[in-house]
């Protein structure tokens, strides 16, 4: 049985990062990690600073983004992620991000950015 897909859009303040079909999306919101499958009930969620989004692309497999705040909007057919800023996990240096977290004050913008990148890189490797 083929998995049902749905349309996903990821937009940051300065760039459209993704537009495609996915079978599953995970987003870190202020209410916790949220998984979305096709035909999910409509909802609006706030993305956490220092969070992540994982997209199981129908054709390209799992992709992961580090996000810095924003919103997740889910309708029955579409998921839209409006991030303040976002970065694909490809090319993130996990060791450098761990070092940055150790040097930064927990809860600071620098700490949140490093944490976000580290978690996104970990999800991309799964």
Steps between C-alpha positions, in 0.01 A plus 500: 500500500649832393532774758287809453688818433417865554647831393760671720634856474790633707559873490751700703495878531737538205463179295261228381687186608271217399192422299410138439309188592566324830366199686590617852609821675636541853526847653618614841232734635444674830260214582759231423597298195214472256468238225280564198367241255264545205150622592611633840249717681560873441719670757734791559815452706782727611851375418755524779819705469777246456261242356492269201273378223531160330339433163466151354500604135309267272791483252816616679462327838552662839609864513553707811512873578619701796237770566500808718141565597199557281177314439367172364163500325325173419192465284359170377715512186794734572764570762656846495802585712570871542837524676675813620816335366585148389797300375519157337689245710719401205850625566451580869814421699370321813830536688507876440139534616572301819794730571283806439237368744763443768626857467158668487267587785206254509193668356697763308453549126844347436416195711160455333649527150772244577249266667265529203774419250628208706156341538419554131827331402421205729153460343645518149729207571214271613 
